[in-house]
Amino acid sequence: MGLVGAAAVSATVFAPSHTGDLTFFVDAYRGTVGDEGLRVYAARPNIQSGPIALLSIGLLTDLGVHAFPLVVAVLFVVTMVAVFRMDAARGRSRVVLGLGGLIALAWWRTFAFQGHLDDAATIALAVMAVAALERRRPVTAAVALGVALAVKPWALFLLPMLMRPSDTWRRRVLLPCLSLAIGVVTWAPFLFASSDTVGGVEPSVWVAPDSVYRLYTGASSTMPTVLRLAQLGACLVAVAWVTLRGHVSCALLLGVSVRLLLDGGTWSYYTAGFVVGALLWDVLESDYPLPWATIAASALLPKPTWIEPAEVRSLMRLVACLAAVALVLWTVRRGTRGTEPAPSGGSVEGGDGADRAGEDGLVEFDAEAGSVGEREPAAIGPQRRGQRVVTSFDAPLGLVLRPLHPQ
C-alpha cells in the first residue's frame, strides 16, 4: 500500500509536462490518424514503438496532463503486484520487498519523464509473463509477450522465456509462435501498407559518451546496423539459455545486461528495466536479508547529474553489466529454484506451507527426524528456500558472496 501511494504521488505531484520523447510520440500518433495513416512507420523510420503504444500515448495526451504519468504509475503498481504475489515472495521480508520496490519506483519514474510508455508496458508485461509461468499458465505468458511485441518490437528478445525445460520441444516452439502471431497480426496492416515499415529495424542510435560501446570502440557517431542485429541475437541466446536451465526469473536481468553491454545508448529508462530485473532476482532467487542486487544495480548505473565524468560512468556501467551476468551464472550453477518448482518428496513433512513461511521443515533420514539446520547438506536432499547452504566455495563469486549469506 505504501508503494501504491508513493507511485500515485509521484505521478501527480511530480508529473512531467511534455518532457523527453513524449512530443515525438504524440506527433507520430497524429500522423497515424492523419495523412500518413498506416504508412507512418515508413515515413518515420526512427519510431521504435509499436501500434498499441502510439495509440495509447495519443489518447492519454488528449485526456490531460496527468493521464500519461498516472498510467505509467499504474503499470508500476501492476508490476509490483505481479512480483510480490509470486510464491517465492511470500517467504521474503518486508524490508526486501519495500526497499527494493522503492528503488524500482525511483527509476520507474524515468519512463514518465522520458515519455516512454512503451518501455514501461514492456517491462510490466515481461514481469507478468514470469508470474504466469510460475503459476503454470504458459498460454497467458505467451499472450502477454505477444502484446509486448505490439507495444515494443524489441520485446522479441523476451520470447525464449516461454521455452520451459519441463515442456516438450513442440510446446517450446508453439508458445513463442503464439506470441509472434499476436505481434504479426498487430503489425500486419502497417507492413501491407508499405514494405518500408521494416526500416525501423535500422534506427539511428547515437553513441553516448558514457556507453560501454564507446568505451571499447571509441566511436562517437551512430551504431552500425549489424551490431544492432548482433545485439538482438545475443539477447535471444542469453534468455533462451537461462530459461532452459530453469531460471526464467533471471531472464530479464540477463537479457537487459547483454543489451546494455552492446548498446550505444544509455538512456535512464534502460536502467529501469535493469533495476526491475535485479529486483526479480532479489525476490525469486536470493536469500539475503537486503535486496543487494537492486541496490547495486541502482548505484552502479548513475545519472550524469550524480557523476559527471562520462568515462567513470561507462566503467561503472561495464562493471554493473558484467556483475549481473556473473550473478546469473553463479545462480544457475548454485542450482537455486527458478520458477520451476522443485519436485516434492516424501521426506519433507510440512510441505509448501512451512517452506513459504521461511521455517525449517522436518526431514527423515535413516529413520531419524531433525530440523534442517541440524542436518548435513548431503542429508537434506534438494535444498529449499530457507534451507539452502552455499557449498560452491571454489567459485569466485561464492567466495565473495558467502560472508553476506544469512546462513
N, C-alpha and C positions, 0 to 999 in steps of 0.2 A: 504493500500500500504506500509505503514511503517512496519507492521508486516511481509509482504511478503519479503521485503528487509532484515529485520533482520533475518528471517529464512534462506534466501539464504546465507547471510554472515556467519551465524552460522554453516551452513552445509559445507561450502567450506573452509573458513579461519581457523575455529576451528575443522576441520574434524578429527575424531579419526582414528587411524591406527591400526586395528585389536585389539581392546580392548574388555574387558568384555567377553561375551559368543559367540562372533562372530565366533571364530575359531571352537568352539564346533558345532555350527550350520552348518558351512561350511563342517566339517568332516562328519556330518550326511547326508548332500546333496551328498557328494562324495560317501558315502555308498549306497545311494538310486540309483544313476546312475551307481554304480559299482556292486560288487559281492553280496551285501546284498539285493539290489533290494527292492521288496515290503515287505521284512522281516526286514526292517531297524528298525521299532519300537519294534519288538521282540528282536532284537539284542542290542538295545539301549533304555532300558525302561525308562530312565530319560528324554527323549525328550518330551517336553511339547508344541511343536509347531506342527501345522497341515501341511499337504502336500503342500498346497499353499505357506505357509511361508518358508518351506525348499527350495522349487523350486525357489522362488523369491530371497532368500538370496544367493543361489548358483549362479544364473545368474547375480545378481548385483555385486558379488565379481569378476566375470570374466570380468566385464566391466571396472574395475578400482577402485582406492582407494576412489574416490569421489562419486561413483554411489550410494553406500549404504546410506551415510548420506544425500545425496540430495533427495533420495526417502523418507526418514524419514521427511525431511523438507517439501516436497510436501504434505505428509499426514497431517502435522500440518496446512498448508495453507488450505487444503480441510476441515479440522475440523473447523477452524475459520470461513471460508466462510459459512459453514453449520450453525454455531451458529449465526453469525451476520445477516444472511438472514431470520431468523425466525421472525415472525410477532412481537413478544414481543420485539425484539432487536431494532426495529425501534423507539421505544419510549425511549430508553436508551441513555445516554450521551456518547460522545466520550471518556470521562475520564474512564467510566466503561469499555467500550469495549477495549480501548487502553491499559490501565493499567492492566486489567485482562488478556488480550491477551499476554502482555509481561511477566507477571508472569508465565502464562502457558507455554510460549516458553522456559523460563529458566529451567523448569522441563522437557519439552518435549525433550530437547537435551540429556537427560539421556538415552532415547531409542537408540540413535545413539552410545553414549559412552558405553552402556552395550551390544550393538549388538542385541537388541530385536525389530526387525521389526514386529514380530507377535503381541506384546502388543500394539505398535503404531497403527497398522492397526485395531486391535480390538476396541480400543478407538475411532478411526476415524469412523469406521462402526457403533458403538453404537450412536455417535452423529448424524450421517447421518440418522439413524433409527428414532431418536427423531424428527429430522427435517421433515422426511417423514410423520410421524404420525401427526405432527402439520398441514401439508398441506393435510391431509385426503388421504394419499396414503399408506394404511396399507400393501398392497402387496409388494410395494417397500421396506418398512421397514422389512418385513419378508425375502425378498431376501437378504438384507444387513446383517441381523443377521445369515442367512444361510451361507453366505460367511464367516462371522466371525467364525462360527463353523469349517469351513475348514481351517481357519488360526490359531485358538487357541481354543482347546476344552473347556477351562474354560469359553468361551463365553456363555456356556449353561445357566449360571445364568441370562443372559440378556433376555432370551426368554419370560418371563412373561410380558415384556414391550409391547408385542403385544396384551395383554388382555385388550382392551379398555372398559371402563364401558358402553359406548354407544352401544357396539356390543351385539349381541345375544351370548348365550353360545356356540352355534355351531360354530360361527365365531371365538370366543375366543380360541377354540380348533384347528380349521383348520389352522389358521395363524401360530402358533408355530409348527404345524405338517409340514407345508410347509418349514419352516426353518430347521427342523430336517431332512426332506427328502433331502434337498440340502447338508447338512452336511454328511448324511449317504452315499449318492452317492459318495462323495469325499473320504470318509474313507473306503468304501466297499472293494476295491481291496486289501488294506493292511490287513483288517480283514479276508478276504478269504484266503490270502496267509499264515497267521499264526494267530491262536487264541491267541497267546501270545502278540499280539498287544495291547490288553486291559490292559496289565500290566502297561501301562503308567498312569493308574489312581492311582497307588501306588508309586509315586516318593519318593525319599529320600530327604526330606526337613529338612535341619539342622536348629535348633532353634537359632536364632540370640540373642545375649545378650541384645539388645535394643527392643525386641519384647514384645508385650502385653502378649503373651502366656508365655514367660519366666517370666514375672512379677508376674503372679498369679499362676504359677505351679512350677517355679524353675528348670524346665527341661533344659538340656543342650545338648541333643543328637539329635534325629530326632522326627518329629511329628508322632503320630500313625495314621494309615490309617483311622480308624473310625472317628477321628477328622476331617480329610480332607473331608470325605463324609458329616459329620455333618455341616461343613463349607459351602459346596455347597448347602445343604438343607436349611440352614438358609438364605443364599443369595437369593435363589429362592423364599422363603416365603416373605422376605422383599420386593423384587422387585414386586412380584405379589400384595402385599397389597397396596403399594403406587400407583401402576398403577391403580388398581381398585378404588382407591379413587380419581382418576382424576388428578394425578400429576406425569405423566411419566417423566417430566423434572427433578424430584428428584430421579429417579430410579438409575442412575449411581452413584450418591453420596452416597445413602443409601446402595446399593449393595457393593461398594468398602469399605465403612466404616465397614460393618459387616464382610467382609472378613479380613480386617486388624486386627479387634478385635480377630479373631480366628486363624490367620496365624502366623507361627513361623518365616517366612521370613520378612525382612524389606528392600528389595531392593528399590533403588531410583525410578525405573520405576513403582513401585506400587504407589509411591507418585504422579507421573504424572497423573495417572488416577483419583486419589483423587482430585487433583487440578482442572482438567478439569470438574469433576462433580460439584465442588464448583462454577466454572465459569458458568456452565449451570444454577445453582440456582441464581447467581447474575444477569444474563441476563433475565431469564424467570420468576422468582418468586419475586425478590427483587424490592423495590422502593428506596433503599438507594442511596445517591449520589456517593458512592465509592463501589468498589467490596470487601466488608468486608469479605465475606466468602472465597473468593480466597486468600486474604491477610492472613487471619487467618490460612487457610489450609497450606500455604507455610511456615508460621512462626512456626507452631506447629509441623511440621514434618521435623526437621533439619537434615542435613547430619552430619556424625561423625566428619567431619573437622570443623563444626561450634560449636558443643557442644560435648566435649569429654566423660564425664561420661555416660555410657550406661543406668544406672538406671534413669537418668534425661530424656534421650531421650524416654525411654519406658513410663515414666509417661506422657510426653508431647504427645506421640502417643495415649495413652489411653484417655487423655483429648480431643484431636482432634477428635477421632472417636465418643466418646460419645456426644460431642458437635454437630457433624454433624447429628447424629441420632436424638438428641433433636431438632435441627433446622428443620429437615424434619417433625417430629411430630408436631411441632409448626406451620409449613406451612400448613399441612393438616388440622389442627384444625382451623386455621385462615380462610381457605377457599379461598385463592387467586387462580387465574387462573393457570391451568396447560397447557397442550397442547389441552385440550378440550375447545373450545371457549364457552363463556357464551351465553346463549340464548338471542337473541335480542328481545327487547321490543319496543313498540311504544312510550314509554315515553322519549326516548333519541333522540334528534334532532342533527344530526351531524355525527352519526354512527361511523364506524371504522376509518374514516379519522381523525376526531377530536381526537378520542381515541389514535391512534398511534402517533399523534403529541404531546401528553402529555398535551393537553389543556382540560379544563373543558368543558364538553358538557352542553347543556341546558336541564333541565328536567321539566316536567309538573307535578305539584302536587296540587290537589284541584284547578285546573284552573289557577294556578299561575306559572309563569316562573321565574327561577332564576338560578344563577350559582351553581354548585355542592358545591363549597366552602362555600356557604351561607346557605345550607340546613342542616338539622339534618341527621344523618346516617339513621334513620328509613325512611326518605323521599326519600333517594337515590335509595333504592332497591338493586339489585345486584351491588356490588362495582366493578368498572372497573379500569384499570390501570390509574394512575394519579389522582384517586378519592378515594383511599382506606383510611380508618381510622382504626387505631388499637383500637379495642373495647374489646379484651380479656385481660383486665388489671389484672384479677385474675390469669392468667397463669404466672408461674415464669419467663419464657422466655419473656413474654410480658412486665413484669416489667423491665427486663434488657435491652431489645432492644428498648423500646418505646422512650427513650431520643435521640436515633440515627435516629428516623424516620423523614423524611423530612417534614411531615405534623404535 
